[in-house]
């Protein structure tokens, strides 16, 4: 069984850039933690993100060239200063779109509502292989702003999609959807948030995903940015 794609276009994923899969762990750290520090070292970022030293160096070099990061000192004594979260977030939003980067399938289900679908997921133990995404994630984080009641899921392993379709009794739906299955672009990032039970997409990625999502996405993204402190401190600067 194959679900229909929400969009058919998909950007080439081979182009290396600072907004790629593993690099996102570094950008996430900068926007959540680095922005609160007076300065920090390469080794500090490597330790806290689990990303290789070489990748951190490459991303930092790119950010310095873009004027988004400052370096002070030399070699092992070098420190970095990050005080442009507004510009980095704006740049990330302009380079990433969930509908271009991710494979998305839309379905209807034989089950009557979201609560029932979540119950079936838990009973099947497939809840350990997915994360709530988009509006479903916004709701789980406590920032719901729409009356949408669909179930949107990131699947951690594409091989479980067919099993999900069977267990949730999914049928492809061309317009609208009751269930959305998403194969993530930011695999490393979301896997950090996998849990024994049902996980939730990290809030910053939820904001980025919703920003370009065609179904009331920007409305929900702005609602999150105006209320969630993690995003609000950056979003306010964007508005200014």
N, C-alpha and C positions, 0 to 999 in steps of 0.2 A: 504494500500500500504506500502510495506516495502523496504527501500533502502538497498543496499548491504553494508556490512562493508568494510572499507578500510583494516582493519586487523581483524582477528577473535579472537586473544588472548587478554586477559585482566587480569592485575595483580589483586591479591586479595586486595580489598580496606579496609579490616578490620584491617590491621596492623597499629597500631598507630605509628607515627614517626614525626619528626620535619618538614617533607615536606608534611604533610597532608593539608586538605582544609583550616581550620581556621588558622593553624600555618603559612601558606603562607603569611597572612597579616602581621605577625611579621617579617618574613624574608624580605618581600618587603620593610617594613619600615627601617630595618637595612641597606639594600643595597642602598636605595635612600636617607634616612635622617640620620640614625644613624652613617653612615660612615663619615658624615660631622661634627659630634659633638665630642668635647673632651671627654665628658662623658654624661651619661643620667641615669635616674632612672626607676624603674619598673612602677611607677605611670605615668610617662611621656609617656611610650610606650602604656600603657593601655588606656590613654586618647586619644591618637592620632590614635590608630588602632581600638578602640571599642571592643577589645578582652578582655576576663576576666583576672583578675589578676592571677588566678591559672594557666591558660594556658601559660601566659607570663613567669611565674616562671618555669614551666616545660620545655618550649622551651629553656629558658636561661640556665637552669641547664644542658640540653643536649649539648648545644653549648659550655659551659664551659668544660664539659668532653671531647668534641672533640677538645678542644684547639682553638676554633674559637671566643671565647668571654672571656674577663677578668673582674673579679669582684674586687672592692676595698671597704673597709669599712665593717661595720656590721649592720645588721638588717635595721632599717628605714633609716640609713645614707648610706646604700650601694649604690654605683655607678658602672656603667658598661662602659667598653671601648671596642669598636669594631674597629679593625684595620686590619682585615683579610678578606676583601670582595672578594679577589681573591679565597681564599680557600673555602669560603661559596658558591660562584657561581659555582665553579668547582664541589663541592659536590652535589649541587642542580641539575646541569645538568646531573650528573651521576645517580641520583636517580629518576629523572622524565623524562618520555617520553610520549608525547601526544598519540601516537599510542598504548601504553600499558594501559594508565590510562583513556582514553576517548572512548566513543562509537561514532564511525564515520560512516556516511552513504554517499555514492556517488550516484550522479544522473546526468541525462541529462535533459534539459528543452525544452519546446516548444517555449520559448521566445529566441530571436536571440542573445542577448548579455547581458553583465553585467549591462549596463546602464538601459536597459529595465527592467531587473529583480529588480533593486533597485527602479525604478519608481513604479512598481507593489507593491513592499513591502510597500512603503510609502502610496500609495492609499488605501491599505488594513489596514493600521495602525499596521501591524504586525512588522514593523520596530522597534516598541517600545519593542518588546519581543525578540530581537536578538542583537548580537554584531558582528561586522566584526572581523574575525579571520585570523590567518596565513598570507598568501600573501596579502589578501584583507586588513588586518589590517596594514601591512607594507606599503602598498600603501597609505592608509588613513593617516598614520603618516608622509608621505613624504619620505619614504625610499624604494621605489620600485626598484628592481634590476633584475627583470625577465620580460619576455613577456607574462607570464601567465595572463589570463583574466577571470578566473573562479571566482565564488562568494562563499566565505567560511564564514560560520556563526556559532557562538556559539548560541544555543537556551537556553534561561533563564529558560524555563519550558518545560520539555519533552512532556507535554500534547498538546502543540501547533504544534508538528511535523506534524501530519496528516493535519492540516489546512494549514501549509506551503506547503506541498506537493500538495494540491489542488490548492491553489492560484498561486503558481509558476509553476504549471503544470509539476511536476517532475515525472520522471520515473527512476527506478533503473538502474545504469550503472555499469557493472563489471570492465571495464578497463577505467582508466582516469575518469574525471568528469567535468561537467560544474557548478554544485552546490554541495557544501559539507555542511552537517549539523552535528554539533558536540554537544554532551551532555557533558558539562564541568566537569572536576574533581575539579577544583578550583571554586566552585560555589560562595562562599562568596566573593572571590576576584573580580570576574567579575561583580557580582551584584552591587558592589560599583561604577562601571563604566556605569551602565545602565542609559539611558537618555530618555527624552520625545520623541526624535526622534531616529535615528539609532546611537547606541553607537559603540565604538571602544575598542577592547581588549587592556588592558594596555601594554605599550611598553615592559616592562620586561617580562611579560608572553608571549607576541608575540615572543620575542627572544627565550625563553625556548621552546615554542611550535615548532618553526621552526627548532631548533637545531637537533631534531631527526625525523623531518618530511621527508618521503622518496622522495617527489617530489621537488627537488631543494631547500630543506629546509636549509641545512647547508650553502649553498651559500648565501641565503638571510639573514640568521642569522648573518653571518660574516659581510655582508654589513652594517647591522644595527649597529653592535658593533663597526665598524670602524668610524661611522659618528654621531651616536646619543650620545650626551654628557652623558646622563643618564647611558648608558651601556659602553661607550668608556673608561671612567675613570677606570672601573673595568676590562674590556676586555684587555686593554693595560697591566695591571698587570698580567693577565693570560698569555699573550704572552711572557712577560719577565720571 
